[in-house]
Amino acid sequence: MLDDAGSGQVIGRLDQMLNSGQLTPALTQQARGLRDRLCAGVRVVILGPKGIGKSQLRDVLLGETAPATPPSAFALSIGHTDTRAEQIQDPNVHAETLQNPFLELATVMDVAASDGTEVFSERIRWALSQADIAVWCTQCFSEEEAALWAQASDHLKDHSFLVLTKADALASVGTLQSQIANLQAVAAEEFHSFFPTSTFHAHKALRAGDEISETQLAASGVKALRQTLSDLAASGQRADVDRALLFLQRNETQDAAVSVPAPGKKKVTPQAQTYEKALALLRGRVADLTTAAPQPDAVLENCSTLVEDLAELAAAHTQSDASFDAWRNDLYEASDKVVLMSLENDLRSAADAATIILQLKRDLDIRLAH
């Protein structure tokens, strides 16, 4: 199905469209931007004060020791392939390639700190502009750090992590629990999640040429961080694919479109009947998102109306089970998110809202296929 396309397939379709020479200059630029975005992966930026342990955390997160940032650069970008590394055009960024499974989803950027407050602030501002997900490393999240983090958008804050480094050192002086409590309060307001970490022993094993055991990884706190980060990066990658699919649906010729096979006959349950009605509603209204002019207010209004109609349809269903209840809860959560995005009323919020609609449609396709 069209909405089940992977990033490789979508990149191929974008290449075909670019090579056709049929696009206007503006559409060509947009298609290249979408393709480069898919090739680069979700951009994870590791930030924090000098000497806080960012690079050590990065190495344990990736499971291998990355090279140091060269003097001529203030950021080290690590990708999975040479193609991805070539996406980095900034002269202040040094690109390296590591064959790590996590890097199939993301490009990790380690931003070097600086002794100068003004220079560091400039680097943080630049890094925040590059990030899809930020990992802020700290031991106390000082007022200076909070002031720098205040530059981040609300969208980025909702997709970022506060990481306490060197937790073992704090434990040795008896301040770990109080610091965790303080930082949890900060994370609840400013970040997606909070993770205390202690990477000394795991990083020592890496430097000795050994693999980090699952026990060491779990004890370091990085295992939980990696899993949550992977899930968020996978969601971001799916969102990038969906945005590219929206572009393809608007601009691809009809004969190049992927046909959807007719589904086989299945036993119709009351839940399936509701799913069918919801899917029919989505199919009829997704066209409004793919053909309308990309004005944020129009897209957000369409999305808001659609999720409200879907929620009403789900609420009217009197017979349910655990699976249906989970789907209905997902609808309510999607409705809440779209309402918040409508308040922001910008292009990024409109794109995120459209992505939520496509995710709801994909989920129904999967439910009805089984």
C-alpha positions as a printed Julia matrix, in Angstrom:
370×3 Matrix{Float64}:
   0.0     0.0     0.0
   1.07    3.55   -0.65
   1.22    4.55    3.01
   3.33    1.49    3.86
   6.21    2.61    1.65
   9.64    2.54    3.27
  12.22    5.32    3.05
  14.25    3.51    0.37
  11.21    3.14   -1.88
  10.21    6.77   -1.39
  13.77    7.98   -2.12
  13.66    5.96   -5.34
  10.39    7.57   -6.37
  11.75   11.03   -5.59
  14.85   10.24   -7.7
  12.64    9.15  -10.56
  10.64   12.36  -10.3
  13.79   14.5   -10.17
  15.33   12.71  -13.15
  12.16   13.17  -15.23
  12.81   16.9   -15.55
   9.06   17.57  -15.36
   9.09   19.55  -12.11
   9.13   23.32  -11.8
  12.24   24.83  -10.15
  10.34   25.33   -6.88
   9.09   21.71   -6.83
  12.54   20.46   -7.78
  14.02   22.24   -4.78
  11.33   20.81   -2.53
  11.83   17.27   -3.85
  15.59   17.49   -3.32
  15.05   18.76    0.2
  12.75   15.83    0.99
  15.2    13.35   -0.53
  18.18   14.78    1.38
  16.12   14.7     4.55
  15.33   11.01    4.12
  18.97   10.21    3.32
  20.27   12.09    6.36
  17.96   10.44    8.87
  16.58   12.03   12.03
  19.14   14.49   13.38
  20.11   13.78   16.99
  22.29   16.5    18.54
  24.21   15.91   21.78
  24.71   19.1    23.8
  25.93   20.25   27.17
  28.71   22.11   29.0
  32.38   21.35   28.46
  33.71   18.27   30.27
  30.25   16.96   31.11
  30.77   13.62   29.35
  28.93   14.11   26.04
  31.38   12.2    23.87
  31.61    9.36   26.36
  27.82    9.08   26.37
  27.81    9.19   22.56
  30.3     6.32   22.3
  28.36    4.11   24.72
  25.11    4.98   22.95
  26.57    3.86   19.61
  28.56    0.97   21.07
  31.83    2.06   19.48
  34.4     4.81   19.9
  33.98    7.64   17.42
  36.9     9.85   16.36
  37.49   13.14   18.15
  36.22   16.37   16.65
  39.05   17.92   14.6
  40.27   21.42   15.56
  38.8    22.93   12.41
  35.25   21.84   13.31
  32.99   22.43   16.26
  30.68   19.48   15.57
  31.22   15.84   14.71
  28.45   14.33   12.56
  28.24   10.54   12.48
  26.16    8.78    9.83
  25.65    5.22    8.65
  26.76    5.57    5.02
  29.02    7.75    2.94
  25.91    9.11    1.21
  24.54   10.3     4.51
  27.86   11.83    5.57
  27.91   13.8     2.32
  24.69   15.54    3.34
  26.69   17.65    5.83
  27.74   20.8     3.97
  28.6    23.09    6.88
  32.38   23.82    7.03
  32.21   23.73   10.85
  31.0    20.11   10.82
  33.25   17.09   10.35
  31.38   14.05    8.99
  32.3    10.46    9.86
  30.75    7.1     8.99
  30.16    4.28   11.46
  28.29    1.06   10.73
  25.93    1.16   13.69
  22.28   -0.04   13.52
  21.02    3.06   15.32
  22.52    5.22   12.58
  20.16    3.64   10.04
  17.53    5.84   11.69
  19.53    8.88   12.7
  22.54   11.06   12.17
  24.21   11.81   15.52
  25.92   15.16   15.94
  28.22   15.85   18.91
  28.63   19.61   19.36
  31.93   20.62   20.93
  31.75   22.98   23.9
  33.81   26.14   24.33
  35.44   28.08   27.14
  33.85   31.29   25.86
  30.26   31.82   26.96
  29.37   33.89   23.92
  30.92   31.4    21.5
  29.21   28.49   23.27
  25.87   30.27   23.05
  26.35   30.69   19.29
  27.15   26.99   18.92
  24.1    25.99   20.94
  21.88   28.25   18.84
  23.27   26.7    15.66
  22.9    23.17   17.02
  19.3    23.71   18.08
  18.5    24.88   14.56
  19.88   21.57   13.22
  18.25   19.2    15.7
  15.18   17.0    15.42
  16.03   15.47   18.79
  18.35   17.03   21.37
  20.16   15.17   24.15
  21.19   17.72   26.79
  23.91   16.36   29.08
  24.2    17.92   32.51
  24.94   17.42   36.19
  22.92   20.28   37.63
  21.17   22.11   34.73
  22.43   25.47   35.91
  20.79   28.83   35.25
  23.22   29.34   32.36
  22.2    26.0    30.84
  18.52   26.8    31.32
  19.0    30.13   29.55
  20.64   28.4    26.58
  17.95   25.71   26.44
  15.27   28.41   26.46
  16.23   29.07   22.82
  14.79   25.67   21.83
  11.34   25.57   20.24
   8.48   23.9    22.09
   8.41   21.27   19.35
  12.07   20.39   19.94
  11.61   20.33   23.71
   8.83   17.78   23.25
  11.31   15.57   21.34
  14.4    15.9    23.54
  16.06   14.3    26.55
  17.69   15.58   29.71
  20.54   13.24   30.65
  22.32   13.29   33.99
  25.93   12.21   33.38
  28.47   10.8    35.84
  25.78    9.62   38.23
  28.35    7.43   39.98
  30.37   10.5    40.98
  27.27   12.12   42.49
  26.41    8.89   44.32
  29.88    8.8    45.87
  29.29   12.17   47.55
  25.71   11.4    48.54
  23.94   13.93   46.28
  22.61   11.64   43.54
  19.02   11.21   44.76
  18.47   14.91   45.44
  19.92   15.82   42.04
  17.72   13.26   40.31
  14.67   14.73   42.02
  15.67   18.25   40.93
  16.3    17.24   37.34
  13.11   15.19   37.07
  11.18   18.35   37.91
  13.04   20.24   35.18
  12.51   17.46   32.64
   8.78   17.34   33.34
   8.52   20.95   32.15
  11.24   21.21   29.51
  11.97   17.75   27.99
  10.39   14.58   26.69
  12.19   12.33   29.21
  14.94   12.22   31.83
  17.69    9.59   32.17
  20.42    9.33   34.82
  23.55    7.66   33.38
  26.93    6.41   34.5
  29.09    5.49   31.52
  32.55    5.15   33.07
  32.76    1.33   33.15
  31.0     0.8    29.81
  33.27    3.34   28.12
  36.33    1.75   29.7
  35.33   -1.56   28.13
  34.99    0.15   24.74
  38.46    1.68   24.96
  39.85   -1.73   25.82
  38.36   -3.08   22.6
  35.64   -5.09   24.33
  31.95   -5.13   23.56
  29.61   -3.65   26.15
  27.55   -6.4    27.75
  23.8    -6.05   28.16
  24.33   -5.96   31.92
  26.82   -3.09   31.62
  24.59   -1.22   29.2
  21.57   -1.53   31.48
  23.6    -0.54   34.54
  24.91    2.53   32.73
  21.37    3.8    32.09
  22.12    4.09   28.38
  20.06    1.04   27.41
  16.83    2.75   28.44
  17.94    5.99   26.77
  18.84    4.18   23.54
  15.48    2.39   23.35
  13.43    5.54   23.92
  15.63    7.48   21.52
  15.3     4.75   18.88
  11.52    4.74   19.2
  11.36    8.52   18.84
  13.78    8.5    15.89
  11.74    5.78   14.17
   8.62    7.89   14.63
  10.46   10.88   13.17
  11.64    8.86   10.2
   8.09    7.7     9.57
   6.95   11.33    9.68
   9.6    12.25    7.09
   8.39    9.43    4.83
   4.81   10.62    5.23
   5.74   14.19    4.29
   7.5    12.9     1.19
   4.46   10.76    0.34
   2.23   13.81    0.58
   4.52   15.57   -1.91
   4.49   12.55   -4.24
   0.71   12.26   -4.08
   0.39   15.91   -5.1
   2.91   15.81   -7.92
   3.43   12.28   -9.21
   1.77   11.34  -12.48
  -1.15    8.96  -12.2
   0.57    6.1   -14.03
   3.52    6.27  -11.61
   1.34    5.9    -8.55
   1.41    2.67   -6.6
  -1.81    0.72   -6.96
  -3.51   -0.63   -3.85
  -4.52   -4.29   -4.11
  -8.15   -5.04   -3.36
  -8.47   -6.63    0.07
  -9.77  -10.18    0.32
 -13.05  -10.96    2.02
 -12.81  -11.21    5.78
 -15.19  -11.96    8.58
 -16.99   -8.74    9.42
 -17.19   -7.99   13.15
 -18.82   -4.93   14.75
 -15.33   -3.55   15.42
 -14.33   -4.16   11.78
 -17.45   -2.35   10.59
 -16.44    0.7    12.62
 -12.88    0.45   11.3
 -14.26    0.32    7.73
 -16.39    3.42    8.31
 -13.42    5.26    9.81
 -11.15    4.22    6.93
 -13.73    5.32    4.37
 -13.91    8.67    6.14
 -10.13    8.99    6.08
  -9.85    8.02    2.42
 -12.43   10.6     1.47
 -10.78   13.4     3.41
  -7.05   12.72    2.98
  -7.44   14.13   -0.52
  -8.15   17.5     1.11
  -4.67   17.37    2.63
  -2.88   16.33   -0.57
  -4.56   18.68   -3.05
  -5.26   21.8    -1.03
  -2.88   24.75   -1.03
  -0.37   24.33    1.8
  -1.82   27.02    4.08
  -1.34   25.94    7.72
  -4.75   27.12    8.91
  -6.59   25.2     6.16
  -4.64   21.98    6.78
  -5.04   22.23   10.55
  -8.77   22.92   10.24
  -9.2    19.85    8.01
  -7.21   17.7    10.43
  -9.11   18.98   13.47
 -12.49   18.32   11.89
 -11.41   14.87   10.74
 -10.12   13.64   14.11
 -13.24   15.0    15.82
 -15.45   13.07   13.37
 -13.38    9.93   13.91
 -13.59   10.29   17.69
 -17.38   10.65   17.48
 -17.55    7.53   15.31
 -15.5     5.56   17.83
 -17.52    6.86   20.78
 -20.76    5.68   19.15
 -19.49    2.09   19.04
 -21.05    0.17   21.96
 -19.21   -3.16   21.6
 -15.48   -3.13   22.23
 -12.46   -5.12   23.31
  -8.92   -4.28   24.44
  -7.73   -3.7    20.87
 -10.64   -1.43   19.99
 -10.28    0.49   23.25
  -6.6     1.07   22.45
  -7.54    2.37   18.99
 -10.19    4.67   20.45
  -7.69    6.02   22.99
  -5.23    6.66   20.15
  -7.93    8.71   18.42
  -8.56   10.78   21.53
  -4.81   11.35   21.95
  -4.5    12.33   18.26
  -7.36   14.78   18.68
  -5.63   16.41   21.65
  -2.37   16.71   19.72
  -4.03   18.3    16.69
  -5.76   20.82   18.95
  -2.38   21.84   20.37
  -0.88   22.05   16.88
  -3.76   24.28   15.79
  -2.75   26.76   18.48
   0.76   27.02   16.94
  -0.72   27.42   13.41
   2.51   27.21   11.41
   3.78   25.06    8.53
   5.58   22.58   10.77
   2.49   22.08   12.95
   0.37   21.6     9.83
   2.82   18.98    8.52
   2.82   17.2    11.88
  -0.99   17.19   11.97
  -1.14   15.74    8.45
   1.36   13.08    9.55
  -0.92   12.11   12.45
  -3.81   11.66   10.0
  -1.68    9.42    7.75
  -0.58    7.38   10.78
  -4.21    6.86   11.78
  -5.0     5.69    8.25
  -2.03    3.34    8.22
  -3.07    1.84   11.55
  -6.56    1.13   10.19
  -5.12   -0.45    7.04
  -3.07   -2.79    9.25
  -6.02   -3.62   11.51
  -8.26   -4.5     8.59
  -5.54   -6.54    6.87
  -5.37   -9.0     9.78
